[in-house]
Amino acid sequence: MQLQLTSPLDMHLHLRENSMLQNVAPLSSKTFSGALIMPNTLPPITTKEMLLAYKKEILEATKEDNFTPYMTLFFSSSYDYNFLKSLKDDLLAIKLYPAGITTNSEGGVAEFNIEQLRPTLEAMSALDIPLCIHGESSGFVMDREAEFIPIYKELASAFPNLKIIMEHITTAAATKALLEHKNLYATITLHHLYTTLDDLAGGMLQPHLFCKPIAKRPEDREALLNLALNAHPKVMFGSDSAPHPKSAKEAPGCAAGVFTAPIALQALAELFEKYNKLDNLQTFVSDNAQKIYKITPPKKEVVLVKKEFRVPKSYGDVVPFLANQTLRWSIQ
């Protein structure tokens, strides 16, 4: 049995920098036609020069493959219309992080004051530049996404022409809010479709499942599955694949991030097959993103075959999701 995917896209990807980028970037470019690259590097991507230099580094690391890195800027309320217009051909979106909420986000937005954000968001609206948001408050960890939903709604109402992407949603509440505003869209990860908090901490602690936002309850996963498996037009695949060296994961102060990039398509195929929804996988991993972002990625045909694939225990010094487990699908 075979499954052919055309130009699969990962619309939320972390590649880090330097040796880590050299290790993980080819693992995405091998099987994906393109990816939306997150800007929370050290330091974060905030200027045209930094963006172009980062893109050049990615292209050099992935030069063996037909792959487009779609670039983002780290949000700042200092960006004006002229600055953003000068970058329009070089970036696809801008990523907003609440300050200190996740890896390398200390320079994010400390206070969501609509009037302070208005000049930049209006410029983005006028230039049709989508806003991607890591939507969490600083409250109790299981409630952070739900507590952020009123901000999503306020932004969607205040800027009706601004396309807002609710990144890596994890709750039933978020899936409901997504449908209430025409300018809200969302990415859904592989690991949030597979796991709940019980998988992370119900028995022995599993550090390689620790991420932000944290996995939630079974009913939350069911709500995500309902949208993803049916390829709802408002959702698309975004892995939020976030590599950290094993020494940073299996340690006190465990780094947040799940590394899924090299096994994402195989694991998605297994999941969609389980629910008899394989016909919807193409739409979830490519077609919806092309429509939402108005992009035409490089043509790439990826063929998956019904052949067992043993997930490696590591890729370099990074431990992947489902390490040492056997999947029923392989990349041809």
Secondary structure, DSSP 8 states (H G I E B T S, - for coil): -EEEEES-EEEEE---SHHHHHHHHHHHHTT-SEEEE----SS---SHHHHHHHHHHHHHHTTTS--EEE-EEE--TT--HHHHHHHTTT-SEEEE-BTTSSTT-TTSBSS--HHHHHHHHHHHHHHT--EEE----SS-TTTHHHHHHHHHHHHHHH-TTS-EEETT--SHHHHHHHTT-TTEEEEE-HHHHH--HHHHHSSS--GGG--SS----HHHHHHHHHHHHTT-TTEEE---B----HHHHSSTT----B--GGGHHHHHHHHHHHTT-GGGHHIIIIIHHHHHHT------EEEEES--EE--S-BTTB--TTTT-EES-EE-
